[in-house]
């Protein structure tokens, strides 16, 4: 078990290179998040039958809430945070960062470090179903099904979020 109990079990359905559905379960926290394209997103307690709908928040672009990785906080991420109007920076483990965005508890997740498709696809599906996005650095939606399964850098966020990309990262 992870030191903070933030490990997740991630399952995603990829269709035509895009996440069509996903589920992120955090057993130690007792919660699962799920979403499907065209169906919306929800959270539920493990073992319970009720599903609570979730959706991204309308971001306050003058006071962004950013979520970042505890264990992979890079110089590039620190530069990105410094270049933007960030009022709060939350740390979360694993794919829970996508879920914090999906349920409206954060606005932006910049990732300037390596990830693998199995780490991101399910959370990406939940976030997109909740009204958010995950974009590659060129602005295109993150694609899946690459031979190497390695992701490039990306930005995930709530619809309507505005941010400044530091010159050294553009």
C-alpha positions in Angstrom: 0.0 0.0 0.0 1.2 3.5 -0.8 2.5 5.6 2.1 -0.6 7.9 2.0 -3.1 5.3 0.8 -3.4 7.2 -2.5 -2.7 4.3 -4.8 -5.3 3.6 -7.5 -6.6 0.8 -9.7 -7.1 2.3 -13.2 -9.2 0.8 -16.0 -9.9 2.5 -19.3 -11.5 1.8 -22.6 -9.7 3.4 -25.5 -11.5 3.8 -28.8 -9.8 5.4 -31.8 -6.9 6.6 -29.6 -9.2 8.4 -27.1 -10.5 7.4 -23.7 -14.1 6.5 -24.0 -14.7 5.3 -20.5 -12.7 4.9 -17.3 -12.8 4.0 -13.7 -10.3 5.0 -11.0 -10.6 3.2 -7.7 -8.7 4.2 -4.5 -9.3 1.2 -2.2 -7.6 2.6 0.8 -9.7 5.8 0.5 -12.9 3.8 -0.1 -13.9 5.6 -3.2 -14.2 5.1 -7.0 -14.6 7.6 -9.8 -16.0 6.7 -13.2 -17.0 8.4 -16.4 -18.0 7.6 -19.9 -18.1 9.8 -23.0 -21.7 11.1 -23.4 -22.8 9.7 -20.0 -21.1 12.0 -17.5 -19.0 11.2 -14.5 -19.7 10.1 -10.9 -18.1 9.0 -7.7 -19.2 6.3 -5.3 -18.1 4.8 -2.1 -16.7 1.3 -2.6 -19.4 -1.2 -1.7 -22.2 1.3 -2.0 -24.8 1.4 -4.8 -25.3 5.1 -4.9 -23.5 7.2 -7.6 -23.0 10.9 -7.0 -22.6 12.9 -10.2 -19.5 15.0 -10.4 -18.4 17.8 -12.8 -15.6 20.3 -13.1 -15.9 23.6 -11.5 -16.1 27.0 -13.3 -12.5 28.2 -12.7 -11.6 31.5 -11.2 -8.8 32.4 -13.6 -7.5 35.1 -11.2 -7.1 32.4 -8.4 -6.4 29.0 -9.9 -6.3 25.9 -7.8 -3.5 23.7 -9.1 -2.9 20.0 -8.4 0.5 18.6 -8.8 2.5 15.5 -8.0 4.2 15.1 -4.6 6.9 12.8 -5.9 7.4 14.3 -9.3 7.4 18.1 -8.8 9.8 19.2 -11.5 11.5 22.6 -12.1 9.2 23.0 -15.1 6.1 22.5 -12.9 7.4 25.0 -10.4 8.0 27.5 -13.2 4.5 26.9 -14.6 2.9 27.5 -11.1 5.0 30.7 -10.7 3.9 32.0 -14.1 0.2 31.8 -13.3 -2.3 33.2 -10.8 -2.4 30.3 -8.4 -4.2 30.7 -5.1 -3.8 27.1 -4.0 -1.5 24.2 -4.9 -2.7 20.8 -3.8 -0.7 17.6 -3.8 -2.2 14.3 -4.7 -0.9 10.9 -5.6 -1.4 8.8 -8.6 -4.4 9.4 -10.9 -6.3 11.0 -8.1 -5.2 14.4 -9.6 -7.6 13.9 -12.5 -10.4 13.0 -10.1 -9.8 16.2 -8.0 -10.3 18.2 -11.3 -13.3 16.1 -12.3 -15.1 16.7 -9.0 -14.4 20.4 -9.0 -11.8 20.6 -6.2 -9.0 21.8 -8.6 -8.8 23.7 -11.8 -5.5 22.7 -13.4 -3.0 19.9 -13.5 0.3 20.6 -15.3 2.4 17.5 -15.9 6.0 18.2 -17.1 7.4 14.8 -16.4 7.1 11.2 -17.7 3.9 9.2 -17.3 2.6 6.0 -19.0 -0.8 5.5 -20.6 -1.9 3.1 -17.9 -1.3 5.9 -15.3 -3.4 8.5 -17.1 -6.1 7.0 -19.5 -8.7 6.1 -16.8 -8.4 9.5 -15.1 -8.4 11.2 -18.4 -11.7 9.5 -19.3 -13.3 10.5 -16.0 -12.1 14.1 -16.4 -13.3 14.4 -20.0 -16.7 12.9 -19.0 -16.9 15.5 -16.1 -16.4 18.4 -18.6 -12.6 18.8 -18.5 -9.8 18.2 -20.9 -6.3 16.7 -21.2 -4.1 18.3 -23.8 -0.7 17.5 -25.2 1.7 20.4 -25.3 0.6 21.3 -28.9 -3.0 21.7 -27.6 -4.4 18.5 -29.2 -6.2 16.0 -27.0 -3.9 13.5 -25.4 -3.8 10.4 -27.6 -3.6 6.7 -26.5 -2.5 3.5 -28.1 1.1 4.6 -28.8 3.5 1.7 -29.3 5.7 2.8 -26.4 2.8 3.7 -24.1 4.8 6.7 -22.9 3.0 10.0 -22.6 4.5 13.4 -23.4 4.0 16.4 -21.2 0.4 17.5 -20.8 -2.0 20.0 -19.2 -5.3 18.8 -17.7 -8.0 21.2 -16.6 -11.5 22.3 -16.2 -13.3 23.8 -19.2 -12.8 27.5 -19.3 -9.5 27.5 -17.4 -7.0 30.1 -18.7 -3.2 29.8 -18.1 0.1 31.2 -19.2 2.7 28.9 -20.5 6.2 30.1 -19.3 8.4 31.0 -22.3 10.9 28.2 -21.5 8.1 25.6 -21.8 6.4 27.0 -24.9 
